[in-house]
Structure formats: C-alpha cells, structure tokens
Amino acid sequence: MPYFINTYRTPKPGKSTAVVRGVIESLKAIGRRGFVTIPISGPMPWATSATVGGTVGGFQTLDEVDALMDGLLADNMAGLAARDELSAMCDQVNNSVSRIVSPPPTPREGFVPKIISRTFLSAKPGKVRELTEFLLEWSEEIDIQGNTIVSVSLGGPIGNIRVARIVESLQALEDLGQQISASPRVQQLAELTSAPPIRAVARITYLNQP
C-alpha cells in the first residue's frame, strides 16, 4: 500500500514566512511529489500554535521510506544537518508516517488543489476494521469535486483514522460538509467512534508534482 510522510513545524514568533519557505525548499530537494500547508482553521486554535505542514508522498513501500531515512543519516547525518537551520526557527518539529488505505484518487482535468481538510476519528475498541470499511464505502458515495484520502498513522493511538479531503476552495469544502451532515450514515458513524471527530483545515501554499 502507498505511504506518505507528514512533517509538522511550529514556527517561532516572527519566523512563519521563513519556515514556510524553508519547508518548500526542503520538499524541492527531496524531489518527490507533495505539498506544503499553512493552517486556516486549526483543530484546537485556543490550545495549540499554528503549524506549517509538509507532506511527502509517492512511497509505494516502507522500504522506500527506509531509503529516504537512510539518506538523511548518511555521510555523518548530512541530510539532518541540512535541516538544522530550519528546525532552529521552530519551537517544535515532528514527523508522522502514514499508510493510505483508500484507492488512488481519479485524476481530474483542470483540478487545482487549494484546501485540505483533515478529519481525525477514533474507533471504538474492536471497531477499527469496521470503521475503516465504513469510511471507504461512504467515500465512494460522496459527490466530491476533489480527492479523498483515508489513512492511518504508523504511530499514535491505535484505532485513529484520518480522512483528508482536498478541494479547490473553502466554499467547495462547506458544500461538501453540508452533503456529509445530511447523510443518514452520520448516525452509524457515531456508533463506530468513541469521540466526536476533530477537523483541521489548511491552505496548500506549494504543490510539487514531478
């Protein structure tokens, strides 16, 4: 199954623009497809600082992820050292490797991805597989002018599932949300999850599709 890596960087005060630019240059240097985001509406804006996100995709196996990590550690960790200046501008830096469980999205001619909404769900004990299958079935029914990606992180709480929806505008996201909230499947979702879903909305500032 495909995999991707997310990086999360919380800029120090006055360093947001420099961090965004640094993440873009880092993604360019890696050479894989991916994108960089800045928050529009964070999951808990009253409790956490704005985070610059970087996503690197196109890994078909975990061996490819290993190879990238090996490259960062080679030559006396030269790859990590090259990122020290960027990390020094941040209060916090972290990574996450995730496995994509949804089918590849269908390419859409003229589609310009601009907004990404990530919804985080926690399955009830023993309901992870059922929740995953439910989300995949529901995603096939939703009329979205964009892409849906269902994934699970290799780290973090067991049973957490993330649904990302990539669209062209905030209005498109709002229309999609109304469609979802009107679905009779909402009740079944509540029966499979242990807590209310948490959503984060971000703007894609740079897209790399080599």
N, C-alpha and C positions, 0 to 999 in steps of 0.2 A: 504493500500500500504506500501511497505517497506521504511524504513528511515535509514539515516546514519548521523554521526556527523563528521565534519572536524574540526581539530584544526590547527591553524596557529601560529607558533612561530618564531620570528626573533631573532636569537642569537646575543648577544653582541660580539664584536671583540674578537677572541681567544676562544670562547665558543661553536663553532659549533659542534664539536665532542661530547662534554659533553651533549649538548642539544639533539642531535640525540639519544644518549644512554639513556638519561632520558625519552624521548618520547617512546622509545621501552619498557622500564621498566614499564611505565605508562600503555601502551597498554596491556602488560602481566598481570598487576594487575587487569585490568578491566575484562579480561577473555573472551571477545567477539572477533569474527573474525575482522580483519582489517589489516592495513599496515601503514608503515612509509615511507616517501619520502624525498628526497633532490632534489633541482632544477638542471636541466641540461640546460634548456633554458627558462628563465622566461618571462612572458608576457611583462614586461617593465623593463629590467635589468638596463637601464640607470637612472631609476627614483625610483626604489624600491630595498631593500636589499633582499638577499637570505633568503627564509623562509623554515623551516622544517615543513613538513606536517604530520599530523596524522589522519587516518580515522578509525572510529569505526563503524561497520555495524551490520547487523543481527537484527535490530529493526523492528518488524512486525507492531507495532502500536506506536502512540505517547505516549500512556500510558507507554510503556516500556522505552521511552526516559525520561518521567517524573520520572519513578522509579530510573533511573540512576542518574538524577539530585538530587532527594530526598536523595539518598545515599551519595552524595557528601556533602550535607548540614546537614546530621545527626550528632549527637554527637558533637554539637558545631562546625560544619563545619570542622570536622576532615579530610574529603576527600579533601577539598580545601586546607587545611593547608599542607597536604602531598605533594602538588604540588607547594608550595611556593618557595622551593629551586630551582626547575626547572624554574619557572617563573622569579626568580631573575637573572637568566643567560640570560634573553631575553630583548630586547628593546621593544618588542610588543608581546602580546598574544591575540588571539581572537578565537571564535568558530562560527560554522555555522551548522544548522540542515537542511537537505535536504530530499525531498521526491523523490523516484525513480518512474518514470512513464513508463519506458521500461520493457518488460518482463524479467524474470530471465534468465541470460545467460546459455547457454548449456555447461555443464562440458566437458572439452577436456582432454583426457588422455595424460599425459606427459607434459601438458602445464605448463610452468614456467613463471609467470608474472614478468616482469622486468621493463618495461617502461609504464608510464601512460601519455597520452596526454589529456589535458582538454581544450575544445574549448567553449568559452563563447559567446553566441549570445543574441542580444536584439531584440525582436519582435517589429514591428511597432504597433502603437496604434490600438487595436481591432483585432490584428492578433495572439495573444498568442496561442489560441487553434489551429488555422490553422497551425502555425509554429510547434507546438508540434506534431501534427498528421503527418505533412510532414516529420519531422525528424525521427519519428518512422517508417514510411513507407520506407524511404531511408535507414535506418539502416538495414532493412531486406534484402535489395538488395545488400548491400556491402559485398564483399568476404573478411572477416577479419579473420586472424589466431589469434584470441584472443577474447576479450569481449568488448561490447559496453554498456554503461550505460547512459541513458538520465535522467536528474534530474532537479528539481527546488528547490531553497533555500526558506526556510520559511521567511528569512529576505532579505534585499537588494531591489534593484529596481524591481518593478512589471513588468513582461514581460521578465526577464532574464532567459535563459535556458542554461544548461550546458550539453555538450556531452563529456563523458570520454571514451577513447579507451585504453584498456590495452593489450599490446603486449609483445613479448619476446625480441625484440631488436630494436635499432634505425633504422636499415635498414628495418625491417618489418614496422615500422611507416612511413618511407619515401615511401616505396612501396604503402602503404595504401593511403598516401596523394596524390600520383600521380593518383591512381584509382579514388579518390574523385574529384580531379580537372578536370579530363577528363569527368566527368559525365554531361549529359545535364541538370541535376537537379540544377546545380550551379546557373543558371540564375534565377530559381524560388526561390532559397534561398535568392538571392539578393533582390527580390521583396517583401519578407516577413520580412526582417530585416531592422532595422533603422541605423545600423552602421556596418562596417566591423567586422567579427569575430575576437576574440582575443584568442590566444592559448598559453598554458603553457605546458612545457614538463618536467617531473620529473623521477627520478630513484627510484624504490622501493628498499629500503635497508633492510626492515624486513617485513615478512608476517606471520600473525597469523591466522590459520585455525583450531580452536579447533573442 
